[in-house]
Amino acid sequence: MGTSKKTVHLRYAGYFLGLNLLCLGINLNIVSQLGVAAFSTLPYTLSQIFTWLTFGQMNVIIYGILVVLQLLIERRLALPILAEIPFSFLFGFIVDVYGGLLPASVTGLPLRCLVLLAGNTLSGIGVFLMIRGNLVVAPVDGIVASISRVSGRPYSLCKNCFDLSMVCTTLVLCWLWKEPFYGIGAGTVFSAFYVGRVIRFCEKMLPY
């Protein structure tokens, strides 16, 4: 019994640590000014256009929309999907906390590259710990799982298509509002290749 409780506590602690590392990593990507991860491009851009909303608050709104879309795709009220709603508020809050603690940007390309590397490394470790915790998934991952399950397509293919749709939507919105292409850059491409490798490395070092 004691061992079982300890395991549960470790799962929750690891999950919460992973969530914090992910939120910190996302903010470090913003600080680098080299480009955010694909799933962050839309909320980040909207927070730059509609400046009365913070990045964290815009994440909550976008995540809420993704939860509704999941329910429509699945055509059922599933508790794991509904649990993504409180997760979204917690995620947005933590994102804004780290956003308030970190500088808006750093100067010098070497330092910016280092910050980008740190951000994506922490994001990868954070995602790994959250997956390992096996609790609530982020809506950006939940909707991909729903699309994959309903369509019968591989998760990896659905993930790539979803990320691409987020970037394309961001580009269209920036074009319509005649705004700069916020958050899209070399770091966006780097994140797409690097984060998965960090997760894979963690899986080898800390097998389930």
Contacts in CASP RR format, 6 or more apart in sequence:
PFRMAT RR
TARGET T0000
AUTHOR 0000-0000-0000
METHOD contacts of the structure
MODEL  1
MGTSKKTVHLRYAGYFLGLNLLCLGINLNIVSQLGVAAFSTLPYTLSQIF
TWLTFGQMNVIIYGILVVLQLLIERRLALPILAEIPFSFLFGFIVDVYGG
LLPASVTGLPLRCLVLLAGNTLSGIGVFLMIRGNLVVAPVDGIVASISRV
SGRPYSLCKNCFDLSMVCTTLVLCWLWKEPFYGIGAGTVFSAFYVGRVIR
FCEKMLPY
11 132 0 8 1.000
11 133 0 8 1.000
11 134 0 8 1.000
11 135 0 8 1.000
12 133 0 8 1.000
12 135 0 8 1.000
14 129 0 8 1.000
14 132 0 8 1.000
14 133 0 8 1.000
15 129 0 8 1.000
15 130 0 8 1.000
15 132 0 8 1.000
15 133 0 8 1.000
15 135 0 8 1.000
17 126 0 8 1.000
17 129 0 8 1.000
18 125 0 8 1.000
18 126 0 8 1.000
18 127 0 8 1.000
18 128 0 8 1.000
18 129 0 8 1.000
18 130 0 8 1.000
19 90 0 8 1.000
19 91 0 8 1.000
19 94 0 8 1.000
19 126 0 8 1.000
19 130 0 8 1.000
20 94 0 8 1.000
21 122 0 8 1.000
21 123 0 8 1.000
21 124 0 8 1.000
21 125 0 8 1.000
21 126 0 8 1.000
21 129 0 8 1.000
22 122 0 8 1.000
22 123 0 8 1.000
22 124 0 8 1.000
22 126 0 8 1.000
22 127 0 8 1.000
22 130 0 8 1.000
23 91 0 8 1.000
23 92 0 8 1.000
23 94 0 8 1.000
23 95 0 8 1.000
23 97 0 8 1.000
23 98 0 8 1.000
24 98 0 8 1.000
24 119 0 8 1.000
24 122 0 8 1.000
25 98 0 8 1.000
25 118 0 8 1.000
25 119 0 8 1.000
25 120 0 8 1.000
25 122 0 8 1.000
25 123 0 8 1.000
26 36 0 8 1.000
26 37 0 8 1.000
26 40 0 8 1.000
26 95 0 8 1.000
26 119 0 8 1.000
26 123 0 8 1.000
27 95 0 8 1.000
27 98 0 8 1.000
27 99 0 8 1.000
27 102 0 8 1.000
28 102 0 8 1.000
28 115 0 8 1.000
28 116 0 8 1.000
28 118 0 8 1.000
28 119 0 8 1.000
28 122 0 8 1.000
29 35 0 8 1.000
29 36 0 8 1.000
29 37 0 8 1.000
29 40 0 8 1.000
29 116 0 8 1.000
29 119 0 8 1.000
29 120 0 8 1.000
29 123 0 8 1.000
29 187 0 8 1.000
29 191 0 8 1.000
30 36 0 8 1.000
30 40 0 8 1.000
30 44 0 8 1.000
30 55 0 8 1.000
30 99 0 8 1.000
30 183 0 8 1.000
31 102 0 8 1.000
31 103 0 8 1.000
31 104 0 8 1.000
31 105 0 8 1.000
31 106 0 8 1.000
31 115 0 8 1.000
32 105 0 8 1.000
32 106 0 8 1.000
32 112 0 8 1.000
32 113 0 8 1.000
32 115 0 8 1.000
32 116 0 8 1.000
32 119 0 8 1.000
32 187 0 8 1.000
33 105 0 8 1.000
33 106 0 8 1.000
33 112 0 8 1.000
34 112 0 8 1.000
34 113 0 8 1.000
34 116 0 8 1.000
34 185 0 8 1.000
34 186 0 8 1.000
34 187 0 8 1.000
34 190 0 8 1.000
35 116 0 8 1.000
35 183 0 8 1.000
35 184 0 8 1.000
35 185 0 8 1.000
35 186 0 8 1.000
35 187 0 8 1.000
35 188 0 8 1.000
35 191 0 8 1.000
36 44 0 8 1.000
36 183 0 8 1.000
36 184 0 8 1.000
36 187 0 8 1.000
36 188 0 8 1.000
36 191 0 8 1.000
37 120 0 8 1.000
37 123 0 8 1.000
37 188 0 8 1.000
37 191 0 8 1.000
37 192 0 8 1.000
37 195 0 8 1.000
38 163 0 8 1.000
38 164 0 8 1.000
38 166 0 8 1.000
38 167 0 8 1.000
38 188 0 8 1.000
38 191 0 8 1.000
38 192 0 8 1.000
39 140 0 8 1.000
39 162 0 8 1.000
39 163 0 8 1.000
39 166 0 8 1.000
40 59 0 8 1.000
40 183 0 8 1.000
41 166 0 8 1.000
41 167 0 8 1.000
41 170 0 8 1.000
41 182 0 8 1.000
41 183 0 8 1.000
41 184 0 8 1.000
41 188 0 8 1.000
42 62 0 8 1.000
42 166 0 8 1.000
42 169 0 8 1.000
42 170 0 8 1.000
42 173 0 8 1.000
43 55 0 8 1.000
43 56 0 8 1.000
43 58 0 8 1.000
43 59 0 8 1.000
43 61 0 8 1.000
43 62 0 8 1.000
44 55 0 8 1.000
44 58 0 8 1.000
44 182 0 8 1.000
44 183 0 8 1.000
45 170 0 8 1.000
45 173 0 8 1.000
45 174 0 8 1.000
45 179 0 8 1.000
45 181 0 8 1.000
45 182 0 8 1.000
45 183 0 8 1.000
46 53 0 8 1.000
46 58 0 8 1.000
46 61 0 8 1.000
46 62 0 8 1.000
46 173 0 8 1.000
47 53 0 8 1.000
47 54 0 8 1.000
47 55 0 8 1.000
47 56 0 8 1.000
47 57 0 8 1.000
47 58 0 8 1.000
48 179 0 8 1.000
48 182 0 8 1.000
49 173 0 8 1.000
49 177 0 8 1.000
49 179 0 8 1.000
49 182 0 8 1.000
50 58 0 8 1.000
53 61 0 8 1.000
54 96 0 8 1.000
55 95 0 8 1.000
55 96 0 8 1.000
55 99 0 8 1.000
56 91 0 8 1.000
56 92 0 8 1.000
56 93 0 8 1.000
56 95 0 8 1.000
56 96 0 8 1.000
57 92 0 8 1.000
57 96 0 8 1.000
59 88 0 8 1.000
59 91 0 8 1.000
59 92 0 8 1.000
59 95 0 8 1.000
60 88 0 8 1.000
60 89 0 8 1.000
60 91 0 8 1.000
60 92 0 8 1.000
63 84 0 8 1.000
63 87 0 8 1.000
63 88 0 8 1.000
63 91 0 8 1.000
63 138 0 8 1.000
63 139 0 8 1.000
63 140 0 8 1.000
64 84 0 8 1.000
64 85 0 8 1.000
64 88 0 8 1.000
64 139 0 8 1.000
66 84 0 8 1.000
66 139 0 8 1.000
66 140 0 8 1.000
66 142 0 8 1.000
66 143 0 8 1.000
67 81 0 8 1.000
67 82 0 8 1.000
67 84 0 8 1.000
67 85 0 8 1.000
67 88 0 8 1.000
67 139 0 8 1.000
69 143 0 8 1.000
70 81 0 8 1.000
70 84 0 8 1.000
70 139 0 8 1.000
70 142 0 8 1.000
70 143 0 8 1.000
70 146 0 8 1.000
71 77 0 8 1.000
71 78 0 8 1.000
71 81 0 8 1.000
73 143 0 8 1.000
73 146 0 8 1.000
73 147 0 8 1.000
73 150 0 8 1.000
74 81 0 8 1.000
74 146 0 8 1.000
74 149 0 8 1.000
74 150 0 8 1.000
80 136 0 8 1.000
80 137 0 8 1.000
81 142 0 8 1.000
81 146 0 8 1.000
83 136 0 8 1.000
84 136 0 8 1.000
84 137 0 8 1.000
84 138 0 8 1.000
84 139 0 8 1.000
84 142 0 8 1.000
87 136 0 8 1.000
87 138 0 8 1.000
87 139 0 8 1.000
88 139 0 8 1.000
91 138 0 8 1.000
106 112 0 8 1.000
106 115 0 8 1.000
116 187 0 8 1.000
116 190 0 8 1.000
120 187 0 8 1.000
120 190 0 8 1.000
120 191 0 8 1.000
120 194 0 8 1.000
120 195 0 8 1.000
120 198 0 8 1.000
121 194 0 8 1.000
121 198 0 8 1.000
123 191 0 8 1.000
123 195 0 8 1.000
123 198 0 8 1.000
124 195 0 8 1.000
124 196 0 8 1.000
124 198 0 8 1.000
124 199 0 8 1.000
124 202 0 8 1.000
125 198 0 8 1.000
125 202 0 8 1.000
127 195 0 8 1.000
127 199 0 8 1.000
128 198 0 8 1.000
128 199 0 8 1.000
128 202 0 8 1.000
128 203 0 8 1.000
128 206 0 8 1.000
130 137 0 8 1.000
130 138 0 8 1.000
131 199 0 8 1.000
132 206 0 8 1.000
132 208 0 8 1.000
137 145 0 8 1.000
140 162 0 8 1.000
143 162 0 8 1.000
144 155 0 8 1.000
144 158 0 8 1.000
144 159 0 8 1.000
144 162 0 8 1.000
145 155 0 8 1.000
147 153 0 8 1.000
147 158 0 8 1.000
147 162 0 8 1.000
148 154 0 8 1.000
148 155 0 8 1.000
148 157 0 8 1.000
148 158 0 8 1.000
151 158 0 8 1.000
163 192 0 8 1.000
167 184 0 8 1.000
167 188 0 8 1.000
170 181 0 8 1.000
170 182 0 8 1.000
170 183 0 8 1.000
170 184 0 8 1.000
171 181 0 8 1.000
171 184 0 8 1.000
173 179 0 8 1.000
174 180 0 8 1.000
174 181 0 8 1.000
174 182 0 8 1.000
END
